[in-house]
Amino acid sequence: MRVFDEIDYGMMIIDAQGGILHANHLARHELANGSIVRSHANNLLGSSDGFTQQIQQAIESSFHGQRQLVMLSAAHKELALAFTPLTHPLEADAPSVLVLMSRQNSCDNLSVRLFSRALNLSPSEELVLISLCRGLQIPEIAQLHRVAESTVRSQIKTLREKARAPSMRSLLH
């Protein structure tokens, strides 16, 4: 199961009652965020009754041997959930389903946060990096964080130095 933590997609194993048997770090992050999916009493639920109903229907279909794709979106965020049966309905094994989440936007991905930690970035430098990943320009970043543009430029210079990146493009890549 630890192999799942190395994969850049949220992944969960679900039992027949919708209970989460295992969730990798990206799935746990998505569940903790709670904007589209969440966990309650260790069960996979949606952030709304409608999302929960779609998830439960997909789980039920999966336990009848059918693959399901559920597309959920809320507040400018989309999440695709692919439900794949891991057991055949006629097998004696305890039924389970793999739930694979769509890849996160690169600026929302935990990899950016792990990259920040690896470089020992300050919290403000990490916020600047995330803002750059989202495509914001220096004036927008300065306004968003209520600092001077010169402060943002200084933080970007420090980011590039810490990452040993010769350009902004290589830093973001």
Protein Blocks (a to p, Z undefined) as FASTA:
>chain_A
ZZmmmpccdcddddfkopafbdcfklmmmmmnommbcceehiacdfbfklmmmmmmmmmm
mmnopacdddddeehiacddddddfbdfkbmbdcddddddddddfklpmklmmmmmmnop
afklmmmmmmmmnopafklmmmmnopafklmmmmmmmmmmmnopabfklmmZZ
